[in-house]
């Protein structure tokens, strides 16, 4: 049984004083959704919700798991399409490089929220299992991100994961502005002191005989990556 992790919050977590719009925090799995939720909870003291009920997160700092209404600041979702979007008034889309998010999702399935996949997992079925995973997930990564950018009807804020890691305070402020939540200088300073949290998977060098993404997979992923990043650039400009 996994040990429960004690998180020191800047202030006790609660719900919004008055329910507001239902805002999606949409992302493809492995794109940093849990980390951004953690940052928002640290700086505001308002719980974040989810369309899912992840018991590991529920027990470890995310009491709003499965709450999907306007009483939480944002609602995590990995869904797309009209059915996945219709319950939301506004949305934040967190987009991460597909090479990183697909690897992070493979690690999550194999090793939990902050664990890693073993070499054997990559070699399963002579590497075919990993290859099929990459091809299918890259297709979904493109479909999911493109759909939110092109088809969501409400206000949409697009955040690049690399911007979040490089300029965490600036991007967090941008997110708070979009959510119309104001915080004090002291609240932001506290969140920045605790910004790493426990839900960022430490990078691990795999002792691989060949790259995880071979020439064929790299070409396939890059093709879709370029199309989505073009949409993101247009949205951010």
C-alpha positions, 0 to 999 in steps of 0.5 A: 500500500502506498504511503500517504504524502503530507503536503504543506499547503500555504492555507487550508483548502476549501471551496469557492466562497460563491460558485462561479463558472465551470472552467476546464483544465484540459490536457492530454495525459502526462502534460502537467495537469496535476502540477498546475492543479497543485500550484493553483491550490497552493496560491489560492487555497481553493480546491481544484476538481476533476471529471475523474476520481483518482483515489491516489490524488484524493488521498494525497492533497486533492480533496476535490477529485470528482467535483466537476462544478463551479465550486472548484477553481478548475476541473481536470479533464483529458476528454475532448469532443462536444460531449467532453466540452459541453459542461464547461463555460470556459477552459484552460488548455495545457499543451506539452510537447508530445514526446514528453507527454507520451513518455510521461503517460507511459511512465504513469501507467507503469510506475504511478504518478511519479514513477518510471517504466522499466526497460522491460516495458519498452522492450515488450513484444520486441518493442511493438507494445511501445511502438503501438502506444506511441502511434495511438497516443500521438494520434489522440494527442493531436485530436485532443489539443486540436479539438479544444483549440478549434471547436471549444465555444467559450473563452479559452486560455492556452498554456504551453507546459514549457512556459509554465516550467520556465516562467512559473510565476508569470504563467500562474498569474496569467492563469489567475487573471483568466480565472478572475482570482486575485491573490496577495504578494505573500500568497504568491511568494508562499506558492513559489517557495513550494512550487515543486510539489510532489507531483513532478516526475524526476527525470531519469536517464534510461540505459537504452541500447537505442533511443526510446523514439526511433527514427520512424516514431520520431517522424510520426510524432513530429508530423503531428507535433508541428500541426498542433504547435502551429495552432498553438502559436496562432492562438498565443499570438 
